Amino acid sequence: MARISPLAIAGIALIGGLWLAERARPLRRQTHETSTRQVRNIALGAGTMLVVTAIEMPLLKRLAKNNRHGLVQAIPLPRPLQVALGVAAMDYAYYWWHIATHRVPFLWRFHRVHHIDPDMDMTTALRFHAVDMLVSLPFRVAQVVLSGADPTILMAHRRFFDASVLFHHSNLRLPGRWDDSLSLVFTTPKMHGVHHSKVPEEMDSNWTSGLSLWDRLHGTLRRKPQDCIDIGVADRASLADLTLGNSLLAPFRATPEPLPSGNVSLR
């Protein structure tokens, strides 16, 4: 019988723990029927995971195995610091890629599928268009090459990134001031909730997906009470595009015009 690795067990524990915790201590009131929305998100996530597993990771692992250049390779450091620097460099690169997915119209067509979710929980972390993974592949290649990531650094970043994305999309209210304290280093549910606001000025903040340092460094960190945030995208097609079929087709249609300022709620 095949043995389950400790990392797989840790991953299952993380997912199961978050799933239970966000139901026991919800951060925001859910406004749409939860089970239907979550099934759609998981279905979209299955498509993205297929692309990541079959195409993205095999390619990146080959690149990392033969990587002899880039930032980490150019700076002599003890191995633990080398891994930490590589993970941080890849995380910083993703900060800028995330901004690009909002600012470049072609990239926003695909990233919008993630943002039109009208509520947030850990399944929102799965809600990406499969083609989005293919479109981002040149960035992922550059991320590995320029950072100098080797296989250990690549997998360390992947595990950190996946865990962080699940955590900060969760609808989990952390006890006391834990969220504020953790946000000094990491992206937290309260931080990322602001980024999913329909208000453009709020969506254009809190870009980090791992280390909160990058938002602090560039002045893009924003705080807001969670009960004042209207989650989603302020355009007239956002709710119609929630269905699985429309979510898959939406990037290949004209991007809907945004609603006039001051009229962002479609609930």
QUIHUJO-V567472 format. One record per pair of residues at least 6 apart in sequence whose ideal C-beta (glycine too) atoms are under 7 Angstrom apart, sorted by the first residue. I is the first residue (numbers start at 1). J is the second residue. D is the distance in Angstrom with one decimal. If there is no record, write none. Layout:
[[I | J | D] [I | J | D]]
This chain:
[[14 | 163 | 6.1] [14 | 166 | 6.8] [15 | 166 | 6.8] [18 | 122 | 5.1] [18 | 166 | 6.1] [18 | 167 | 6.8] [18 | 170 | 5.1] [18 | 172 | 6.7] [19 | 122 | 6.5] [21 | 172 | 5.3] [22 | 121 | 5.7] [22 | 122 | 6.4] [22 | 170 | 4.8] [22 | 171 | 4.5] [22 | 172 | 4.4] [25 | 172 | 6.1] [25 | 173 | 4.5] [26 | 171 | 5.2] [26 | 173 | 6.3] [27 | 171 | 5.0] [27 | 172 | 5.9] [27 | 173 | 4.2] [27 | 189 | 5.5] [27 | 193 | 6.9] [27 | 226 | 5.5] [28 | 120 | 6.8] [28 | 171 | 5.8] [28 | 193 | 6.6] [28 | 226 | 5.1] [30 | 119 | 4.9] [31 | 118 | 6.0] [31 | 119 | 5.8] [31 | 267 | 5.9] [32 | 118 | 5.1] [32 | 119 | 5.5] [37 | 117 | 7.0] [37 | 119 | 6.4] [38 | 123 | 4.5] [40 | 242 | 6.9] [40 | 244 | 5.2] [41 | 117 | 6.8] [41 | 123 | 3.8] [41 | 124 | 6.2] [41 | 126 | 5.2] [41 | 127 | 4.3] [42 | 123 | 5.9] [42 | 126 | 6.0] [43 | 244 | 5.7] [44 | 126 | 6.5] [44 | 127 | 5.2] [44 | 128 | 6.5] [44 | 129 | 6.9] [44 | 247 | 6.2] [45 | 126 | 2.7] [45 | 127 | 6.6] [47 | 130 | 3.6] [48 | 128 | 4.7] [48 | 130 | 5.3] [48 | 133 | 5.2] [50 | 130 | 6.9] [51 | 130 | 5.1] [51 | 133 | 4.1] [51 | 134 | 6.2] [52 | 133 | 5.8] [56 | 133 | 6.1] [56 | 137 | 6.1] [56 | 140 | 6.2] [60 | 140 | 6.1] [60 | 144 | 5.4] [60 | 154 | 6.0] [61 | 151 | 6.2] [61 | 154 | 6.7] [63 | 141 | 6.4] [63 | 144 | 5.1] [63 | 145 | 6.5] [64 | 144 | 5.6] [64 | 149 | 5.3] [64 | 150 | 5.4] [64 | 151 | 4.8] [64 | 154 | 4.3] [65 | 151 | 5.6] [67 | 73 | 6.9] [67 | 144 | 6.6] [67 | 145 | 6.7] [67 | 148 | 6.0] [67 | 149 | 6.2] [67 | 150 | 5.7] [69 | 148 | 6.2] [70 | 145 | 5.8] [70 | 146 | 5.4] [70 | 147 | 5.4] [70 | 148 | 2.6] [71 | 89 | 5.3] [71 | 146 | 6.7] [71 | 147 | 5.4] [71 | 148 | 4.9] [72 | 82 | 5.5] [72 | 85 | 5.7] [72 | 86 | 4.4] [72 | 89 | 6.9] [72 | 147 | 6.1] [72 | 148 | 3.6] [72 | 149 | 6.6] [72 | 153 | 6.5] [73 | 148 | 4.0] [74 | 148 | 6.8] [77 | 85 | 6.5] [83 | 152 | 6.1] [83 | 153 | 5.5] [83 | 156 | 5.7] [86 | 147 | 5.6] [86 | 148 | 6.6] [86 | 149 | 5.0] [86 | 153 | 3.5] [87 | 153 | 6.3] [87 | 156 | 5.3] [87 | 157 | 4.7] [87 | 160 | 5.9] [88 | 211 | 6.5] [89 | 147 | 4.1] [90 | 143 | 5.5] [90 | 147 | 5.0] [90 | 149 | 6.2] [90 | 157 | 4.5] [91 | 157 | 6.9] [91 | 210 | 4.1] [91 | 211 | 5.3] [92 | 214 | 5.7] [93 | 143 | 4.7] [93 | 147 | 6.7] [94 | 209 | 5.5] [95 | 207 | 5.4] [95 | 208 | 5.6] [95 | 214 | 4.2] [97 | 139 | 5.1] [98 | 207 | 4.8] [98 | 209 | 6.3] [99 | 207 | 5.5] [100 | 107 | 5.8] [101 | 107 | 4.5] [101 | 108 | 6.4] [101 | 111 | 4.0] [102 | 108 | 5.9] [102 | 111 | 6.7] [102 | 204 | 6.9] [105 | 255 | 6.6] [107 | 135 | 6.8] [108 | 255 | 6.8] [109 | 251 | 4.0] [109 | 255 | 5.7] [110 | 129 | 4.8] [110 | 131 | 6.1] [110 | 132 | 3.9] [110 | 135 | 5.8] [110 | 251 | 4.8] [111 | 132 | 6.6] [112 | 233 | 6.1] [112 | 250 | 7.0] [113 | 127 | 6.8] [113 | 128 | 6.7] [113 | 129 | 4.5] [113 | 247 | 5.2] [113 | 250 | 6.2] [113 | 251 | 6.6] [114 | 127 | 5.2] [114 | 128 | 5.2] [115 | 196 | 6.4] [115 | 233 | 5.0] [116 | 232 | 6.0] [116 | 233 | 4.9] [116 | 238 | 4.4] [116 | 241 | 5.6] [116 | 242 | 6.2] [117 | 124 | 4.9] [117 | 127 | 5.4] [117 | 232 | 7.0] [118 | 231 | 5.8] [118 | 232 | 4.5] [118 | 239 | 7.0] [119 | 231 | 5.9] [120 | 169 | 5.8] [120 | 171 | 5.8] [120 | 193 | 6.3] [120 | 196 | 5.7] [120 | 231 | 5.6] [121 | 169 | 7.0] [121 | 170 | 6.1] [121 | 171 | 4.3] [122 | 166 | 5.2] [122 | 169 | 5.8] [122 | 170 | 4.5] [124 | 169 | 4.5] [125 | 165 | 4.6] [125 | 166 | 4.9] [125 | 169 | 4.0] [129 | 251 | 6.0] [131 | 251 | 6.7] [144 | 154 | 6.3] [149 | 157 | 6.9] [160 | 210 | 6.1] [161 | 209 | 6.6] [161 | 210 | 6.1] [164 | 186 | 6.6] [164 | 187 | 6.0] [164 | 209 | 6.1] [164 | 210 | 4.8] [165 | 209 | 6.1] [168 | 187 | 4.4] [168 | 188 | 5.8] [168 | 189 | 5.6] [168 | 191 | 6.6] [168 | 192 | 4.1] [169 | 192 | 6.3] [170 | 189 | 5.5] [171 | 189 | 7.0] [172 | 189 | 5.3] [179 | 188 | 4.8] [179 | 189 | 6.6] [179 | 190 | 4.7] [182 | 188 | 5.1] [183 | 190 | 6.9] [183 | 191 | 5.3] [183 | 212 | 5.4] [184 | 212 | 6.8] [185 | 211 | 6.7] [185 | 212 | 6.2] [186 | 210 | 7.0] [186 | 211 | 6.6] [186 | 212 | 6.0] [187 | 208 | 4.9] [187 | 209 | 6.1] [187 | 210 | 6.2] [187 | 212 | 5.6] [190 | 226 | 6.1] [191 | 206 | 4.9] [191 | 212 | 6.7] [192 | 206 | 6.1] [193 | 226 | 5.4] [193 | 229 | 5.6] [194 | 202 | 5.3] [194 | 205 | 6.1] [194 | 206 | 5.1] [194 | 222 | 5.3] [194 | 224 | 5.0] [194 | 229 | 6.4] [195 | 203 | 6.1] [195 | 205 | 6.2] [195 | 206 | 4.2] [195 | 207 | 7.0] [196 | 231 | 5.1] [197 | 203 | 5.5] [197 | 229 | 4.9] [197 | 230 | 6.4] [197 | 231 | 6.8] [198 | 230 | 4.8] [198 | 232 | 5.2] [198 | 233 | 6.3] [198 | 234 | 4.1] [198 | 264 | 4.3] [199 | 264 | 6.3] [202 | 222 | 6.2] [202 | 224 | 6.5] [205 | 220 | 5.2] [205 | 221 | 6.8] [205 | 222 | 3.8] [206 | 215 | 5.8] [206 | 220 | 6.8] [206 | 221 | 6.3] [206 | 222 | 5.9] [207 | 215 | 6.2] [207 | 220 | 5.7] [208 | 214 | 4.8] [208 | 215 | 4.9] [212 | 221 | 7.0] [215 | 221 | 4.0] [230 | 264 | 6.3] [230 | 265 | 5.6] [232 | 238 | 5.6] [234 | 258 | 5.6] [234 | 259 | 4.6] [234 | 264 | 3.9] [235 | 256 | 3.9] [235 | 257 | 6.5] [235 | 258 | 5.3] [235 | 259 | 6.1] [236 | 256 | 5.7] [236 | 259 | 6.6] [237 | 256 | 4.0] [238 | 266 | 6.5] [239 | 266 | 5.6] [240 | 246 | 6.1] [241 | 247 | 5.9] [241 | 250 | 4.5]]
